[in-house]
Amino acid sequence: MILDDIDYRLIALLRANGRDPVAKLALQLSVSRATVKARIDRLTAGGAIAGFTIVKAAAPSQGIRAITMIEVDGKHEAAMMKRLLGMSAVRQLHDGQP
């Protein structure tokens, strides 16, 4: 797939805020809404856009949620679990044991 300047600018805008409405993107790129929609569809179908990421929860009170996996050397596992559980942002912690 060959990308032109508008494609690269559109991708940059989507990276900055993937939730911007097509009308706003069209205004920023000085093209029509139909052009932006067609380019997003083409870039998605061609693999240049693999997906869209939501970085904030829909309800502001829910904040940002994340699932993180870490590997800890066995002899440090208990100390690391204690430190993680002491963090106010950590809501749940699983040790991978059945």
Biopython code that builds the backbone (N, CA, C, O; Angstrom):
import numpy as np
from Bio.PDB.StructureBuilder import StructureBuilder

atoms = [
    (1, "MET", "N", (0.845, -1.173, 0.000)),
    (1, "MET", "CA", (0.000, 0.000, 0.000)),
    (1, "MET", "C", (0.894, 1.241, 0.000)),
    (1, "MET", "O", (1.835, 1.347, 0.786)),
    (2, "ILE", "N", (0.589, 2.148, -0.869)),
    (2, "ILE", "CA", (1.336, 3.401, -0.950)),
    (2, "ILE", "C", (0.575, 4.464, -0.166)),
    (2, "ILE", "O", (-0.619, 4.674, -0.380)),
    (3, "LEU", "N", (1.284, 5.131, 0.744)),
    (3, "LEU", "CA", (0.685, 6.182, 1.559)),
    (3, "LEU", "C", (1.152, 7.541, 1.067)),
    (3, "LEU", "O", (2.311, 7.710, 0.690)),
    (4, "ASP", "N", (0.247, 8.506, 1.073)),
    (4, "ASP", "CA", (0.625, 9.860, 0.697)),
    (4, "ASP", "C", (0.649, 10.752, 1.939)),
    (4, "ASP", "O", (0.450, 10.284, 3.060)),
    (5, "ASP", "N", (0.895, 12.037, 1.720)),
    (5, "ASP", "CA", (1.016, 12.992, 2.828)),
    (5, "ASP", "C", (-0.248, 13.032, 3.678)),
    (5, "ASP", "O", (-0.163, 13.097, 4.904)),
    (6, "ILE", "N", (-1.411, 12.994, 3.052)),
    (6, "ILE", "CA", (-2.667, 13.042, 3.815)),
    (6, "ILE", "C", (-2.805, 11.797, 4.685)),
    (6, "ILE", "O", (-3.245, 11.883, 5.831)),
    (7, "ASP", "N", (-2.428, 10.636, 4.139)),
    (7, "ASP", "CA", (-2.478, 9.403, 4.940)),
    (7, "ASP", "C", (-1.595, 9.521, 6.182)),
    (7, "ASP", "O", (-2.019, 9.186, 7.288)),
    (8, "TYR", "N", (-0.369, 9.999, 5.988)),
    (8, "TYR", "CA", (0.553, 10.132, 7.123)),
    (8, "TYR", "C", (0.040, 11.144, 8.144)),
    (8, "TYR", "O", (0.158, 10.930, 9.351)),
    (9, "ARG", "N", (-0.530, 12.248, 7.658)),
    (9, "ARG", "CA", (-1.082, 13.248, 8.573)),
    (9, "ARG", "C", (-2.297, 12.698, 9.317)),
    (9, "ARG", "O", (-2.474, 12.965, 10.506)),
    (10, "LEU", "N", (-3.130, 11.932, 8.619)),
    (10, "LEU", "CA", (-4.301, 11.316, 9.246)),
    (10, "LEU", "C", (-3.860, 10.332, 10.331)),
    (10, "LEU", "O", (-4.423, 10.329, 11.426)),
    (11, "ILE", "N", (-2.882, 9.517, 10.045)),
    (11, "ILE", "CA", (-2.369, 8.560, 11.032)),
    (11, "ILE", "C", (-1.819, 9.301, 12.249)),
    (11, "ILE", "O", (-2.034, 8.877, 13.384)),
    (12, "ALA", "N", (-1.114, 10.400, 12.017)),
    (12, "ALA", "CA", (-0.568, 11.191, 13.136)),
    (12, "ALA", "C", (-1.698, 11.749, 14.003)),
    (12, "ALA", "O", (-1.607, 11.731, 15.231)),
    (13, "LEU", "N", (-2.756, 12.240, 13.369)),
    (13, "LEU", "CA", (-3.896, 12.767, 14.130)),
    (13, "LEU", "C", (-4.581, 11.655, 14.921)),
    (13, "LEU", "O", (-4.972, 11.863, 16.070)),
    (14, "LEU", "N", (-4.726, 10.493, 14.321)),
    (14, "LEU", "CA", (-5.354, 9.369, 15.018)),
    (14, "LEU", "C", (-4.494, 8.878, 16.173)),
    (14, "LEU", "O", (-5.019, 8.449, 17.201)),
    (15, "ARG", "N", (-3.178, 8.940, 16.010)),
    (15, "ARG", "CA", (-2.292, 8.574, 17.121)),
    (15, "ARG", "C", (-2.470, 9.529, 18.290)),
    (15, "ARG", "O", (-2.453, 9.115, 19.449)),
    (16, "ALA", "N", (-2.639, 10.807, 17.979)),
    (16, "ALA", "CA", (-2.808, 11.816, 19.027)),
    (16, "ALA", "C", (-4.149, 11.645, 19.743)),
    (16, "ALA", "O", (-4.230, 11.796, 20.962)),
    (17, "ASN", "N", (-5.202, 11.329, 18.977)),
    (17, "ASN", "CA", (-6.522, 11.122, 19.572)),
    (17, "ASN", "C", (-7.365, 10.295, 18.610)),
    (17, "ASN", "O", (-7.986, 10.838, 17.695)),
    (18, "GLY", "N", (-7.385, 9.011, 18.814)),
    (18, "GLY", "CA", (-8.127, 8.093, 17.955)),
    (18, "GLY", "C", (-9.631, 8.224, 18.074)),
    (18, "GLY", "O", (-10.376, 7.576, 17.339)),
    (19, "ARG", "N", (-10.081, 9.058, 18.995)),
    (19, "ARG", "CA", (-11.523, 9.235, 19.189)),
    (19, "ARG", "C", (-12.058, 10.519, 18.550)),
    (19, "ARG", "O", (-13.249, 10.812, 18.646)),
    (20, "ASP", "N", (-11.180, 11.279, 17.903)),
    (20, "ASP", "CA", (-11.649, 12.500, 17.244)),
    (20, "ASP", "C", (-12.698, 12.150, 16.188)),
    (20, "ASP", "O", (-12.547, 11.163, 15.468)),
    (21, "PRO", "N", (-13.751, 12.946, 16.093)),
    (21, "PRO", "CA", (-14.767, 12.696, 15.067)),
    (21, "PRO", "C", (-14.200, 12.919, 13.669)),
    (21, "PRO", "O", (-13.270, 13.702, 13.475)),
    (22, "VAL", "N", (-14.776, 12.221, 12.712)),
    (22, "VAL", "CA", (-14.339, 12.344, 11.322)),
    (22, "VAL", "C", (-14.424, 13.796, 10.860)),
    (22, "VAL", "O", (-13.551, 14.260, 10.126)),
    (23, "ALA", "N", (-15.459, 14.517, 11.277)),
    (23, "ALA", "CA", (-15.614, 15.921, 10.867)),
    (23, "ALA", "C", (-14.431, 16.766, 11.339)),
    (23, "ALA", "O", (-13.949, 17.623, 10.598)),
    (24, "LYS", "N", (-13.962, 16.531, 12.563)),
    (24, "LYS", "CA", (-12.819, 17.288, 13.084)),
    (24, "LYS", "C", (-11.548, 16.932, 12.311)),
    (24, "LYS", "O", (-10.755, 17.809, 11.971)),
    (25, "LEU", "N", (-11.361, 15.636, 12.037)),
    (25, "LEU", "CA", (-10.190, 15.208, 11.262)),
    (25, "LEU", "C", (-10.219, 15.836, 9.867)),
    (25, "LEU", "O", (-9.194, 16.300, 9.367)),
    (26, "ALA", "N", (-11.391, 15.848, 9.250)),
    (26, "ALA", "CA", (-11.527, 16.425, 7.911)),
    (26, "ALA", "C", (-11.159, 17.900, 7.918)),
    (26, "ALA", "O", (-10.475, 18.380, 7.014)),
    (27, "LEU", "N", (-11.610, 18.615, 8.935)),
    (27, "LEU", "CA", (-11.297, 20.038, 9.053)),
    (27, "LEU", "C", (-9.789, 20.255, 9.204)),
    (27, "LEU", "O", (-9.216, 21.141, 8.571)),
    (28, "GLN", "N", (-9.151, 19.431, 10.055)),
    (28, "GLN", "CA", (-7.717, 19.567, 10.284)),
    (28, "GLN", "C", (-6.899, 19.222, 9.033)),
    (28, "GLN", "O", (-5.809, 19.758, 8.833)),
    (29, "LEU", "N", (-7.428, 18.326, 8.197)),
    (29, "LEU", "CA", (-6.711, 17.897, 6.994)),
    (29, "LEU", "C", (-7.129, 18.685, 5.756)),
    (29, "LEU", "O", (-6.538, 18.526, 4.688)),
    (30, "SER", "N", (-8.141, 19.530, 5.897)),
    (30, "SER", "CA", (-8.687, 20.311, 4.778)),
    (30, "SER", "C", (-9.195, 19.418, 3.645)),
    (30, "SER", "O", (-8.959, 19.680, 2.466)),
    (31, "VAL", "N", (-9.906, 18.347, 4.044)),
    (31, "VAL", "CA", (-10.549, 17.455, 3.079)),
    (31, "VAL", "C", (-11.970, 17.193, 3.571)),
    (31, "VAL", "O", (-12.346, 17.615, 4.664)),
    (32, "SER", "N", (-12.757, 16.488, 2.748)),
    (32, "SER", "CA", (-14.137, 16.192, 3.141)),
    (32, "SER", "C", (-14.190, 15.060, 4.150)),
    (32, "SER", "O", (-13.243, 14.288, 4.302)),
    (33, "ARG", "N", (-15.336, 14.980, 4.844)),
    (33, "ARG", "CA", (-15.548, 13.874, 5.780)),
    (33, "ARG", "C", (-15.528, 12.540, 5.045)),
    (33, "ARG", "O", (-15.001, 11.553, 5.558)),
    (34, "ALA", "N", (-16.104, 12.510, 3.840)),
    (34, "ALA", "CA", (-16.124, 11.275, 3.045)),
    (34, "ALA", "C", (-14.702, 10.817, 2.713)),
    (34, "ALA", "O", (-14.416, 9.620, 2.705)),
    (35, "THR", "N", (-13.817, 11.775, 2.440)),
    (35, "THR", "CA", (-12.423, 11.436, 2.147)),
    (35, "THR", "C", (-11.753, 10.817, 3.365)),
    (35, "THR", "O", (-11.053, 9.812, 3.247)),
    (36, "VAL", "N", (-11.966, 11.415, 4.538)),
    (36, "VAL", "CA", (-11.367, 10.883, 5.765)),
    (36, "VAL", "C", (-11.896, 9.480, 6.032)),
    (36, "VAL", "O", (-11.119, 8.573, 6.332)),
    (37, "LYS", "N", (-13.202, 9.294, 5.928)),
    (37, "LYS", "CA", (-13.807, 7.977, 6.170)),
    (37, "LYS", "C", (-13.247, 6.946, 5.196)),
    (37, "LYS", "O", (-12.896, 5.837, 5.602)),
    (38, "ALA", "N", (-13.160, 7.297, 3.927)),
    (38, "ALA", "CA", (-12.644, 6.367, 2.918)),
    (38, "ALA", "C", (-11.182, 6.018, 3.188)),
    (38, "ALA", "O", (-10.773, 4.870, 3.016)),
    (39, "ARG", "N", (-10.410, 6.994, 3.604)),
    (39, "ARG", "CA", (-8.994, 6.735, 3.902)),
    (39, "ARG", "C", (-8.837, 5.862, 5.142)),
    (39, "ARG", "O", (-8.001, 4.958, 5.160)),
    (40, "ILE", "N", (-9.631, 6.124, 6.178)),
    (40, "ILE", "CA", (-9.570, 5.275, 7.370)),
    (40, "ILE", "C", (-9.932, 3.834, 7.004)),
    (40, "ILE", "O", (-9.271, 2.893, 7.444)),
    (41, "ASP", "N", (-10.982, 3.665, 6.200)),
    (41, "ASP", "CA", (-11.381, 2.324, 5.767)),
    (41, "ASP", "C", (-10.259, 1.656, 4.971)),
    (41, "ASP", "O", (-9.959, 0.484, 5.197)),
    (42, "ARG", "N", (-9.635, 2.389, 4.041)),
    (42, "ARG", "CA", (-8.560, 1.840, 3.213)),
    (42, "ARG", "C", (-7.339, 1.498, 4.054)),
    (42, "ARG", "O", (-6.739, 0.439, 3.873)),
    (43, "LEU", "N", (-6.962, 2.395, 4.982)),
    (43, "LEU", "CA", (-5.802, 2.153, 5.840)),
    (43, "LEU", "C", (-6.041, 0.974, 6.782)),
    (43, "LEU", "O", (-5.115, 0.223, 7.090)),
    (44, "THR", "N", (-7.273, 0.815, 7.236)),
    (44, "THR", "CA", (-7.606, -0.325, 8.098)),
    (44, "THR", "C", (-7.570, -1.624, 7.296)),
    (44, "THR", "O", (-6.981, -2.612, 7.735)),
    (45, "ALA", "N", (-8.197, -1.621, 6.128)),
    (45, "ALA", "CA", (-8.219, -2.823, 5.288)),
    (45, "ALA", "C", (-6.815, -3.210, 4.826)),
    (45, "ALA", "O", (-6.505, -4.394, 4.689)),
    (46, "GLY", "N", (-5.968, -2.204, 4.587)),
    (46, "GLY", "CA", (-4.607, -2.463, 4.121)),
    (46, "GLY", "C", (-3.618, -2.796, 5.223)),
    (46, "GLY", "O", (-2.470, -3.136, 4.938)),
    (47, "GLY", "N", (-4.045, -2.704, 6.487)),
    (47, "GLY", "CA", (-3.178, -3.059, 7.603)),
    (47, "GLY", "C", (-2.347, -1.910, 8.159)),
    (47, "GLY", "O", (-1.602, -2.108, 9.119)),
    (48, "ALA", "N", (-2.452, -0.710, 7.581)),
    (48, "ALA", "CA", (-1.705, 0.434, 8.109)),
    (48, "ALA", "C", (-2.271, 0.860, 9.457)),
    (48, "ALA", "O", (-1.539, 1.369, 10.306)),
    (49, "ILE", "N", (-3.567, 0.654, 9.656)),
    (49, "ILE", "CA", (-4.210, 0.870, 10.946)),
    (49, "ILE", "C", (-4.674, -0.499, 11.416)),
    (49, "ILE", "O", (-5.514, -1.136, 10.780)),
    (50, "ALA", "N", (-4.113, -0.948, 12.543)),
    (50, "ALA", "CA", (-4.439, -2.284, 13.041)),
    (50, "ALA", "C", (-5.604, -2.261, 14.016)),
    (50, "ALA", "O", (-6.231, -3.294, 14.249)),
    (51, "GLY", "N", (-5.902, -1.121, 14.580)),
    (51, "GLY", "CA", (-6.994, -1.035, 15.544)),
    (51, "GLY", "C", (-6.965, 0.300, 16.240)),
    (51, "GLY", "O", (-6.094, 1.134, 15.992)),
    (52, "PHE", "N", (-7.916, 0.488, 17.101)),
    (52, "PHE", "CA", (-8.025, 1.724, 17.845)),
    (52, "PHE", "C", (-7.954, 1.392, 19.320)),
    (52, "PHE", "O", (-8.508, 0.382, 19.756)),
    (53, "THR", "N", (-7.283, 2.224, 20.093)),
    (53, "THR", "CA", (-7.084, 1.979, 21.520)),
    (53, "THR", "C", (-7.814, 3.028, 22.335)),
    (53, "THR", "O", (-7.748, 4.220, 22.036)),
    (54, "ILE", "N", (-8.508, 2.577, 23.359)),
    (54, "ILE", "CA", (-9.147, 3.488, 24.299)),
    (54, "ILE", "C", (-8.206, 3.621, 25.486)),
    (54, "ILE", "O", (-7.862, 2.626, 26.123)),
    (55, "VAL", "N", (-7.792, 4.836, 25.782)),
    (55, "VAL", "CA", (-6.855, 5.038, 26.876)),
    (55, "VAL", "C", (-7.530, 5.560, 28.136)),
    (55, "VAL", "O", (-6.908, 5.585, 29.198)),
    (56, "LYS", "N", (-8.782, 5.976, 28.041)),
    (56, "LYS", "CA", (-9.509, 6.437, 29.209)),
    (56, "LYS", "C", (-10.846, 5.718, 29.262)),
    (56, "LYS", "O", (-11.457, 5.451, 28.227)),
    (57, "ALA", "N", (-11.292, 5.408, 30.452)),
    (57, "ALA", "CA", (-12.583, 4.742, 30.624)),
    (57, "ALA", "C", (-13.703, 5.690, 30.221)),
    (57, "ALA", "O", (-13.538, 6.909, 30.236)),
    (58, "ALA", "N", (-14.838, 5.116, 29.863)),
    (58, "ALA", "CA", (-15.979, 5.927, 29.440)),
    (58, "ALA", "C", (-16.470, 6.832, 30.565)),
    (58, "ALA", "O", (-16.814, 7.992, 30.336)),
    (59, "ALA", "N", (-16.500, 6.298, 31.765)),
    (59, "ALA", "CA", (-16.932, 7.093, 32.922)),
    (59, "ALA", "C", (-15.703, 7.620, 33.641)),
    (59, "ALA", "O", (-14.852, 6.831, 34.050)),
    (60, "PRO", "N", (-15.583, 8.947, 33.810)),
    (60, "PRO", "CA", (-14.399, 9.514, 34.452)),
    (60, "PRO", "C", (-14.104, 8.933, 35.830)),
    (60, "PRO", "O", (-12.943, 8.878, 36.238)),
    (61, "SER", "N", (-15.126, 8.502, 36.549)),
    (61, "SER", "CA", (-14.906, 7.984, 37.893)),
    (61, "SER", "C", (-14.182, 6.646, 37.888)),
    (61, "SER", "O", (-13.640, 6.235, 38.914)),
    (62, "GLN", "N", (-14.165, 5.963, 36.752)),
    (62, "GLN", "CA", (-13.515, 4.660, 36.682)),
    (62, "GLN", "C", (-12.010, 4.766, 36.429)),
    (62, "GLN", "O", (-11.286, 3.795, 36.651)),
    (63, "GLY", "N", (-11.533, 5.897, 35.981)),
    (63, "GLY", "CA", (-10.113, 6.078, 35.738)),
    (63, "GLY", "C", (-9.595, 5.177, 34.630)),
    (63, "GLY", "O", (-10.357, 4.722, 33.777)),
    (64, "ILE", "N", (-8.311, 4.929, 34.650)),
    (64, "ILE", "CA", (-7.674, 4.087, 33.636)),
    (64, "ILE", "C", (-7.482, 2.692, 34.211)),
    (64, "ILE", "O", (-7.041, 2.538, 35.350)),
    (65, "ARG", "N", (-7.811, 1.681, 33.426)),
    (65, "ARG", "CA", (-7.633, 0.299, 33.851)),
    (65, "ARG", "C", (-6.561, -0.356, 32.995)),
    (65, "ARG", "O", (-6.448, -0.080, 31.800)),
    (66, "ALA", "N", (-5.783, -1.219, 33.613)),
    (66, "ALA", "CA", (-4.750, -1.930, 32.867)),
    (66, "ALA", "C", (-4.521, -3.296, 33.496)),
    (66, "ALA", "O", (-4.679, -3.483, 34.703)),
    (67, "ILE", "N", (-4.147, -4.230, 32.657)),
    (67, "ILE", "CA", (-3.729, -5.552, 33.127)),
    (67, "ILE", "C", (-2.261, -5.663, 32.778)),
    (67, "ILE", "O", (-1.875, -5.496, 31.621)),
    (68, "THR", "N", (-1.450, -5.944, 33.768)),
    (68, "THR", "CA", (-0.010, -6.028, 33.570)),
    (68, "THR", "C", (0.492, -7.354, 34.097)),
    (68, "THR", "O", (0.103, -7.793, 35.179)),
    (69, "MET", "N", (1.350, -7.982, 33.334)),
    (69, "MET", "CA", (1.954, -9.234, 33.778)),
    (69, "MET", "C", (3.437, -8.983, 34.009)),
    (69, "MET", "O", (4.112, -8.374, 33.178)),
    (70, "ILE", "N", (3.936, -9.456, 35.142)),
    (70, "ILE", "CA", (5.355, -9.338, 35.434)),
    (70, "ILE", "C", (5.890, -10.697, 35.862)),
    (70, "ILE", "O", (5.149, -11.543, 36.362)),
    (71, "GLU", "N", (7.165, -10.888, 35.661)),
    (71, "GLU", "CA", (7.814, -12.116, 36.096)),
    (71, "GLU", "C", (8.807, -11.748, 37.185)),
    (71, "GLU", "O", (9.627, -10.846, 37.015)),
    (72, "VAL", "N", (8.726, -12.451, 38.295)),
    (72, "VAL", "CA", (9.574, -12.160, 39.448)),
    (72, "VAL", "C", (10.342, -13.423, 39.810)),
    (72, "VAL", "O", (9.783, -14.519, 39.834)),
    (73, "ASP", "N", (11.617, -13.258, 40.089)),
    (73, "ASP", "CA", (12.437, -14.373, 40.564)),
    (73, "ASP", "C", (11.794, -14.948, 41.818)),
    (73, "ASP", "O", (11.402, -14.190, 42.706)),
    (74, "GLY", "N", (11.677, -16.258, 41.910)),
    (74, "GLY", "CA", (10.983, -16.935, 43.003)),
    (74, "GLY", "C", (11.347, -16.469, 44.397)),
    (74, "GLY", "O", (10.475, -16.357, 45.258)),
    (75, "LYS", "N", (12.627, -16.194, 44.636)),
    (75, "LYS", "CA", (13.024, -15.807, 45.994)),
    (75, "LYS", "C", (12.574, -14.391, 46.363)),
    (75, "LYS", "O", (12.602, -14.016, 47.535)),
    (76, "HIS", "N", (12.158, -13.604, 45.362)),
    (76, "HIS", "CA", (11.707, -12.227, 45.627)),
    (76, "HIS", "C", (10.190, -12.074, 45.504)),
    (76, "HIS", "O", (9.657, -10.977, 45.672)),
    (77, "GLU", "N", (9.505, -13.167, 45.213)),
    (77, "GLU", "CA", (8.070, -13.090, 44.953)),
    (77, "GLU", "C", (7.283, -12.529, 46.138)),
    (77, "GLU", "O", (6.457, -11.636, 45.944)),
    (78, "ALA", "N", (7.506, -13.013, 47.332)),
    (78, "ALA", "CA", (6.739, -12.563, 48.500)),
    (78, "ALA", "C", (6.939, -11.066, 48.758)),
    (78, "ALA", "O", (5.978, -10.347, 49.033)),
    (79, "ALA", "N", (8.176, -10.607, 48.670)),
    (79, "ALA", "CA", (8.463, -9.188, 48.905)),
    (79, "ALA", "C", (7.812, -8.319, 47.820)),
    (79, "ALA", "O", (7.277, -7.249, 48.110)),
    (80, "MET", "N", (7.865, -8.792, 46.571)),
    (80, "MET", "CA", (7.267, -8.020, 45.476)),
    (80, "MET", "C", (5.748, -7.980, 45.618)),
    (80, "MET", "O", (5.137, -6.938, 45.382)),
    (81, "MET", "N", (5.139, -9.081, 45.993)),
    (81, "MET", "CA", (3.681, -9.109, 46.192)),
    (81, "MET", "C", (3.287, -8.122, 47.292)),
    (81, "MET", "O", (2.293, -7.408, 47.162)),
    (82, "LYS", "N", (4.062, -8.083, 48.369)),
    (82, "LYS", "CA", (3.770, -7.176, 49.474)),
    (82, "LYS", "C", (3.873, -5.719, 49.015)),
    (82, "LYS", "O", (3.025, -4.895, 49.356)),
    (83, "ARG", "N", (4.919, -5.407, 48.239)),
    (83, "ARG", "CA", (5.082, -4.028, 47.741)),
    (83, "ARG", "C", (3.944, -3.643, 46.814)),
    (83, "ARG", "O", (3.406, -2.540, 46.911)),
    (84, "LEU", "N", (3.573, -4.550, 45.914)),
    (84, "LEU", "CA", (2.501, -4.248, 44.965)),
    (84, "LEU", "C", (1.170, -4.059, 45.686)),
    (84, "LEU", "O", (0.406, -3.152, 45.355)),
    (85, "LEU", "N", (0.897, -4.900, 46.656)),
    (85, "LEU", "CA", (-0.354, -4.778, 47.407)),
    (85, "LEU", "C", (-0.407, -3.496, 48.234)),
    (85, "LEU", "O", (-1.487, -3.033, 48.599)),
    (86, "GLY", "N", (0.752, -2.927, 48.527)),
    (86, "GLY", "CA", (0.806, -1.674, 49.269)),
    (86, "GLY", "C", (0.531, -0.448, 48.418)),
    (86, "GLY", "O", (0.384, 0.652, 48.951)),
    (87, "MET", "N", (0.459, -0.615, 47.115)),
    (87, "MET", "CA", (0.195, 0.513, 46.209)),
    (87, "MET", "C", (-1.309, 0.742, 46.107)),
    (87, "MET", "O", (-2.068, -0.191, 45.843)),
    (88, "SER", "N", (-1.732, 1.972, 46.314)),
    (88, "SER", "CA", (-3.166, 2.276, 46.301)),
    (88, "SER", "C", (-3.800, 2.046, 44.934)),
    (88, "SER", "O", (-5.000, 1.783, 44.850)),
    (89, "ALA", "N", (-3.024, 2.139, 43.872)),
    (89, "ALA", "CA", (-3.564, 1.963, 42.521)),
    (89, "ALA", "C", (-3.811, 0.496, 42.179)),
    (89, "ALA", "O", (-4.575, 0.199, 41.261)),
    (90, "VAL", "N", (-3.181, -0.420, 42.899)),
    (90, "VAL", "CA", (-3.344, -1.845, 42.619)),
    (90, "VAL", "C", (-4.633, -2.326, 43.281)),
    (90, "VAL", "O", (-4.783, -2.263, 44.501)),
    (91, "ARG", "N", (-5.555, -2.805, 42.455)),
    (91, "ARG", "CA", (-6.859, -3.260, 42.959)),
    (91, "ARG", "C", (-6.888, -4.771, 43.169)),
    (91, "ARG", "O", (-7.532, -5.253, 44.101)),
    (92, "GLN", "N", (-6.196, -5.523, 42.312)),
    (92, "GLN", "CA", (-6.162, -6.976, 42.418)),
    (92, "GLN", "C", (-4.770, -7.450, 42.061)),
    (92, "GLN", "O", (-4.061, -6.819, 41.277)),
    (93, "LEU", "N", (-4.392, -8.566, 42.645)),
    (93, "LEU", "CA", (-3.090, -9.142, 42.371)),
    (93, "LEU", "C", (-3.239, -10.654, 42.398)),
    (93, "LEU", "O", (-3.796, -11.213, 43.342)),
    (94, "HIS", "N", (-2.742, -11.309, 41.364)),
    (94, "HIS", "CA", (-2.845, -12.765, 41.254)),
    (94, "HIS", "C", (-1.436, -13.313, 41.092)),
    (94, "HIS", "O", (-0.619, -12.751, 40.363)),
    (95, "ASP", "N", (-1.163, -14.412, 41.776)),
    (95, "ASP", "CA", (0.194, -14.962, 41.745)),
    (95, "ASP", "C", (0.385, -16.061, 40.701)),
    (95, "ASP", "O", (1.475, -16.622, 40.600)),
    (96, "GLY", "N", (-0.629, -16.372, 39.939)),
    (96, "GLY", "CA", (-0.504, -17.369, 38.879)),
    (96, "GLY", "C", (-0.619, -18.801, 39.377)),
    (96, "GLY", "O", (-0.546, -19.739, 38.584)),
    (97, "GLN", "N", (-0.798, -18.979, 40.672)),
    (97, "GLN", "CA", (-0.954, -20.331, 41.225)),
    (97, "GLN", "C", (-2.414, -20.762, 41.044)),
    (97, "GLN", "O", (-3.322, -19.943, 41.178)),
    (98, "PRO", "N", (-2.642, -22.048, 40.740)),
    (98, "PRO", "CA", (-4.025, -22.525, 40.540)),
    (98, "PRO", "C", (-4.855, -22.489, 41.794)),
    (98, "PRO", "O", (-6.028, -22.860, 41.769)),
]
sb = StructureBuilder()
sb.init_structure("model")
sb.init_model(0)
sb.init_chain("A")
sb.init_seg("    ")
for serial, (resi, resn, name, xyz) in enumerate(atoms, 1):
    if name == "N":
        sb.init_residue(resn, " ", resi, " ")
    sb.init_atom(name, np.array(xyz, "f"), 0.0, 1.0, " ", f" {name:<3s}", serial, name[0])
structure = sb.get_structure()
